[in-house]
């Protein structure tokens, strides 16, 4: 392959990678979730912008630390609702092996209730 052919191939490959990245990011973008929560003053509706679509196990793999960070730092109504949906998806996933599912479910629980334990394993917490 001559030099001009190599440059053309590199440009096509770069273009393909950029398009694939854009498509992947669009496909993995989390949906909005509307949550009804009861408070002392009555019912309140929260709109939660989820980090990933809970049914997309591939996006969970690629955005694992970000997802665990959301489960730790988001508003309580959002993070607990998202955790319940995510746990059901992990438990019922055909693609996730039993050991991976068990670890992921433990990480979800730790993100909700024991973030310091999860941070020891993942080093995901924000500093400062």
N, C-alpha and C positions, 0 to 999 in steps of 0.2 A: 504494500500500500504506500503510495507516495505521500509527501508532506501535506498536500492540499486535501487528500482523502482522509488523512488522519485528523486534520483540523475539523473537517465536516463531520466526521464520526464523533469527535469529542463534543461538538456543538449540538448534535442530535441527541447524544447521550445526556448532556447537561439539561437540554430542554425537556427530555423525557423525565428526568429525575425531578425537575421543578414541577412539572405537571402532576406527577405521581404524588409528590409531597402535598401539593394543594388539594388534590382529591382525597388523600388520606386524612388530612386535617379537617376537611369538610365532613367526611364520613364519621370521624371520631368526635366531632364537636358535641358536647353534651347538650341535651334538651333543657328546656325550662320545665320546672315542676311547680305546680301550685299546691300549697299546703294549707289546710285549715287547722289552726291551733286554738285551743280554748285557753283563755287567760282570765284573770280575775275580773277584767273589765268586759268580758264577753268574747265572742269569736273573732279571730283575726286571721286574715289570709296573707300568706307569705309567698312570694315568687322566688323560687330557687333556681339559679343558673348552675346546673350540674357540670362537673368537669369532664365527664364522659357519659356516653349512653350506657346505662347499666347492663344492657344485653350484649354489648360489644366486648367480648373477652379479649380481643386483640388490642383494643384501645386501653383496657385495664393493664395489660402487660407493658405497653409502651409508656403509659402515664401513671405508673403505679405510685411513685412517690408523691406526685401531684394529687392523686386521688386520696391517698392517706392524709396528706396535708389538709385537703378539703374536709375530710371526716374529723379532723382535729380542730380546725379553726373556723369553720362556717357557723352560721347561726344555728343554735340547737335544733330548732324545728326542721331545718333543711338537712343538717348532717345526720340526724337520727332517721328521718324518712328515707334519705338516700341510702343509708346503711342497711335498712330493712330490705329495700328493693335489691341492692347489690348482693346481700347475703342469699336471697332467694335465687338470684341468677347464678351465683357461684355454685350453690348446692345442686342446681338442676342442670348445670352446663355439661354437655356431652363431651366437650373438648378438654375440660380441665380434669387432670388426673387427681385421684383421691388425696394424695399427699399435698399437692399444690392447693387444692381446695381447702384442706384443713389449715394450712399455714395462712392462706389468704383470709379465711374466716377469723383466725386468731388475730391477725394484723388489724382487721376491721374492728374487732372488740377492743384491742389495745389502743387504736387511734381514738376511739370514743371515750374510753375510760382510763387508760394508762399510757398516755403518749410518751412518757419518759422511757418505758420499756421498749416501745416501738422505735424510738429514736436511737436506742442502743443498737438495734439490729439494722436499721435503714439509714441512720444519720440524715433525717429529712427535715427536722425542725428548723425553723427560721432562727437565725442568730440575731441578737440585739433587740 
